[in-house]
Amino acid sequence: MTSLTLVRRIKARPSIVFEALTTSEGITSWWGPDAGPALLAELDVRVGGRYRVRFRMLDGSEHESAGEYLEIVPNKRLVMTSQWTVGGEPEEAGNISRLEFHLEPIDIGTKLTLTHAQLKTEASCVSHERGWTGALDKLMHRFSLASAGDHGERG
């Protein structure tokens, strides 16, 4: 198993960023790796609750992931499982990975650290890194780009 970690500095308070991570309207504004639309965001944001997000890429392919919320600390931390239910990275078929979002207040707004852990292969990790980079870039754009050069690290 392998993992990746990406860091962004976002020009919005942690409560605003947390809302973008935990509401259907927030998720559909940034989820997905390219400029294609998020089609669906069904969220039951509580420990043990489930979520489902579907997006269409510019090439027309549709992808859907779903999972369960494991830990929720409002405005600070969100931990959930993730599994492709439609499309996605073929090497991840049947695998349940782990997403962690950490929010920390900083002078310009929020330092967001995303860790996607328990990915099966290095190739899958590279693919997910590209996907999350595109999605987080859209999230940053939503709040006005803060730091274009802060692309994080792999773990």
PyMOL commands that set and color helices and strands:
alter all, ss='L'
color gray80, all
select helices_A, chain A and resi 14-22+24-28+90-92+122-142
alter helices_A, ss='H'
color red, helices_A
select strands_A, chain A and resi 2-10+38-43+50-56+62-73+77-86+97-106+109-119+153-154
alter strands_A, ss='S'
color yellow, strands_A
deselect
rebuild
show_as cartoon
